[in-house]
Each structure stands twice: as C-alpha cells, then as structure tokens.
Amino acid sequence: MAVKRYKPTTPGRRISSVDTFEDVTRSTPEKSLTKTRKKHAGRTKGKITVRHRGGGAKRRIRLVDFKRDKFDVPAKVAQIEYDPNRGARLALLHYADGEKRYMVAPIGLNVGDSVVSSKSRGEIQTGNRFELQHIPIGMQVYNIELKPGKGGQIVRGAGTAAQLMAVEGSYATLRLPSGEVRMVLANCMATIGQTSNPDRRLIRWGKAGRTRHRGIRPTVRGKAMNPVDHPHGGGEGRNPIGLKRPKTPTGKPALGVKTRRKGASDKLIITRRKKGRFVGGK
C-alpha cells in the first residue's frame, strides 16, 4: 500500500510513480471466481455514448461478494489479491463449509484472520459485517447497503470509509467520504473498517501510455475542433468559445450544471457534500 518513485531515467519515469503491491500475497486470481470481461468501448448499439473509452489491457472480472449473505459462518482469509477493475484489494475467503468467495479487503486485514457476517450482534473487529443498528456509534464502515439485502452499493473505493454518526429508530445517520450526511435504514448491512489501498490516489501515471493501458483514450478540447464537431469549435487563432456558458459536444450545458436526478432518497440527505471535496477512487 505504498507508492514508489523510480530514478528519472526517462521523461515518463521522471513524473510517474507506481504501486508497490507489497500487501498482495498472490499474483493469480481464483479461477472459479472470475469471468471474461467484454469490452464495449463506450458504445451502445454501435454509437459512442461515453467518450474517451476504448482499448486497454485485457482483464478478467473478479466475482466479488458485496452481499456477504453467508451468515454466522466463519471464514478464513486465505489470500490478499490485486484486482485490475478497482483500486482496493480483494480478500479471498475460505468458509468453514469449503466455499470460496471474494470480499473487498479493509486496511489491517491479513492472511489467516477470521471474519464473519451476521444479522445479530457479534465481535466488533475489522472485516466483520453487521447491520448498522448493531455497530457502535463512531465506527468507520464501508461497502454499505442502501436497500436491505441488495448488497453494498456505496463507499467501496480505495481508501474510503464512512462514519456512523447515530442510530435513531429505524434509520442510521452516516457521514460519507464526500462530506455528505445522510440517513440509511438501520437494518442495512455494512462492513467494519476502511477500504484498503488508500495510497492509490497518490499514484502519478506519468505518461499517456499508462493511461491507455487503463482503457482511457485522449481528450481533445472542444475549441480545438471544427464547428461541425463541437459547439466550441471554429474561429481564428486562440479565440474564446464564443458562448455565454460551456456546452457538451451535443449542445447541453456543461461545467457547474447540476446533473443529479431527484430521487426518492433525497429526503434522507441531511447535509449535501462539499463542492470540490476529494471523494476517493474506484
């Protein structure tokens, strides 16, 4: 979970850093818990719907157990593994009945440790999973459900954790990594601890090639295009965009425009997140 800098032997090396993977104990995944990853390159029915995606190194999807619904069955941590599809590490669990599953590993979980998931009260230790109403106030939690039984949906990125502020009636109050304070049903499950690999946000990719390996294609400025390609395009020299406010390639307002749709859970948000606050990585 540390970041390493090399000697600046090339321009790319000079400004880049890499993950040391010193916490990873196994280099190959559990084959029975992986499947092929189909590439879509940001396209839906052949049309580009998400720009700047495509290519990248070939990966296999790890089948991560976000529900941890094998209740009251202890599991032993067999390995800590790297996952190319997320920043956090994975822990390979061997259950007492012989089943194997992956979970998102927290900081401090080591090979040989035992973890358990339960709907009732249990030992409060890193990696154990309980309902929010059975977790002490002030604890850090991650991989939190928004609907009971659906599996963890929020606070899963590398180095992230939410703080349990209060439990009143049928709702628990959480402070999320973004600074948002919201209520979640108290019978939703959460894992105790902080997601592993917090130093991932310190990695400097250094050169375009490393970003291409991640499946991210170059971004071209709109004002560098022709008028037919972008609303900002055209003009002579280093001219401004010529509009009151910036637009997307399809002509919709961009930069600073609220895009969050109103949902049924809006009433559960007590305090909105701080604008521009770091919210962790995937």
Secondary structure, DSSP 8 states (H G I E B T S, - for coil): --EE----SSHHHHT--EE--TT--BSS--GGGEEE----TTEETTEESSSSB------EEE-B-SS---TT--EEEEEEE--TTSSS-EEEEEETTS-EEEEE-BTT--TT-EE-B-SS-----TT-EEEGGGS-TT-EEESEESSTTS-EEES-SBT--EEEEEEETTEEEEE-TTS-EEEEETTSEEEES-BS-GGGGG----SHHHHHHTTB-----GGGS-TTT-TT---SSS----SSS-B-TTS-B-SS-------GGGGGEEE---TT----B-
